[in-house]
Amino acid sequence: MKRFSLMLLLCCTGAEASGLLPDEDAALNAIDALPGVSAAQSRSAEADARGEAFKRSPYGFEVGVAPIVRHENRGASYGEWEASVSHRLRLPRKAAIDNQLGEVGVETAALGLADARHVGARLLLERWFEWLRSGGALRLASEQLELARADRDSVARRVAAGDLATLDAERAAAALAVAEAAQARARFEHERAGAALDAQFPMLAPRADLPEVPLPTLEGDADEQAIVAAIINDNHEIAIAEAMARRQGLAAARSDAERHPDPSVGLRVMDEARGSEQAVALTVSIPFAGGAAAPTSVAEQHLAEALAADAAAVRTAVDSEARQLAMAVRASLQSWQAAERARIANDAALARIEKARALGEAGFADVTLARRTAQDARAAEWQARVAVHETRMRVEVDAHRLWSRHDDHDH
């Protein structure tokens, strides 16, 4: 039931967001162009190469040649020689650990690339909604400015006709100045948001016109546990921390294996006694570990335990963040519902005040105050409406249903 409710929420969210967000392919390409993603791609390629190196022996053949000059007492001098070729053998346990180290390194780097893309998707969502939110504020401020200009002109005509006092004209001029200042601030915020979007996502130019922001649907909200589970079950931060702990555990095992150094096997050929004697020998060399091997192994094991504890802390932090996001989904919808009720009530009050003014029962100051209150209520409703969509989109991003490449989930 929880999974069904989550799928219903995400499907409703996707339907609401149709036309609200940038094109998915363009968004994915813009995310991949981020420096952090490019760096993660290079690290992934590096890990692939290192993984291949781990599969192969680090040892090559060693060739030695020793020319010898032999001097006999009261006799002649003559030359002899010996040659050898040897190869160090990696013990089977070490080879198995090295293979696992390479595989975990590749997995960790791939998870890092997926996480870099996820961070980029979060950033794009944040920048896009900043641009959207500020654009809506600018549109509302521009509408208010047009009303203020119309009021100023209407009041000026009525003052000239003797129907209103000069004080009303001064109030209309003051209201117009306030509206001009508000529109200037809103324009600056919108331009700044657009510049930030352009700077970080140059491949994704903001739209010339704001997309329509639909009213949020009231159905489909999943329970918080389902949202938390969807975010945690495929979380790159947790997977990376756990992979790093596993890799350090393998590094500790590899360090322990170094307490038994790798032997060397070789072939030695000798030519002696003026060429009258030849010898062939099979050589085996078994080195002994130094005194630092044991404490180094212990240190690596302690580090593995620390990284395991770090991974548990990361899981706790992600769980906490997911729970907060799940609560924000419900809270944002409730906030919008309250803001929508306030907008409707203030619009109704404004209509009554304007009607009263037309009948001569209310003054310009009453209308100005009612309009400002209604404008504030519309702005609050707009901000709350956008917040609902942004929060729901954040769930989709963190659940890897929005702006996520399929190959990021194959690890």
Secondary structure, 3 states (H helix, E strand, C coil): CHHHHHHHHHHHHHHHCCCCCCCHHHHHHHHHCCHHHHHHHHHHHHHHHHHHHHHCCCCCEEEEEEEEEEECCCCCEEEEEEEEEEEECCCHHHHHHHHHHHHHHHHHHHHHHHHHHHHHHHHHHHHHHHHHHHHHHHHHHHHHHHHHHHHHHHHHHHHHCCCCCHHHHHHHHHHHHHHHHHHHHHHHHHHHHHHHHHHHCCCCCCCCCCCCCCCCCCCCCCCHHHHHHHHHCCCHHHHHHHHHHHHHHHHHHHHHHCCCCCCEEEEEEEEECCCCEEEEEEEEECCCCCCCHHHHHHHHHHHHHHHHHHHHHHHHHHHHHHHHHHHHHHHHHHHHHHHHHHHHHHHHHHHHHHHHHHCCCCCHHHHHHHHHHHHHHHHHHHHHHHHHHHHHHHHHHHCCCCCCCHHHHCC
